[in-house]
């Protein structure tokens, strides 16, 4: 299980409750870094592509002002996090940036006369600002957190791979796949990992690791689809 905490433990607990063994090997560490003020005077709505961004917003001193804005969420998990954080007007896309861009375009009236605020990670796998610019929707990016890569493989997880105990790897993001690829390369671990099947949440997440490992891609970009695929042969 390579995703960052606390999601890593949450998913591992879910698998263990179903009778499986899941090693936690988070390859990214979350660090909050929001601005002191978002400058909301000209902001008409929010675009959110991760639950981590919602976590940062919920702890911000301007949260009461933010909650008054409509939110466009990339998928159900992010939308649920928004509602739990007190946002009442939440629109939900189908799980990817293209769908989110189309959703925002369909509700252009919601941001008429203002701009969209996009609180997001320092490293992102897509360009929502660019997609919206093509349809003349002004979107302002605000970096609110970063995901720092692990410098080394978690020792216990690496030992399980070396002993042949681990029989599959789950990837939930492109960035995690990039870190996994880099750690395998820098540690000269190709001979250990090359035979392990990888299960990725999307084609985009699969791409960085696909040249050195066998990758299977979930039918939909969500946790349920990924777990269903990874556990189908258990």
Buried (B, 14 or more C-beta within 10 A) or exposed (E): BBBBEEBBBEBBEEBEEEEEEBBBBBBBEBEEEBEEEBEBEEBBBBBBBBBBBBBBBBEBEBBEEBBEBBBBBBBBBBBBBBBEBEBEBBBBBBBBBEBBBBBBBEBEEBBEEBBBBBBBBEBBBBEBBEBBEEEEBEBBBBBBBBBEBBEEBBEEBBEBBEEEEBEBBBBBBBBBBBBBBBBBEEEEBEEBBEEBEBBBBBEBBBBBBBEBBEBBBBEBBBBEBBBBBBBEEE
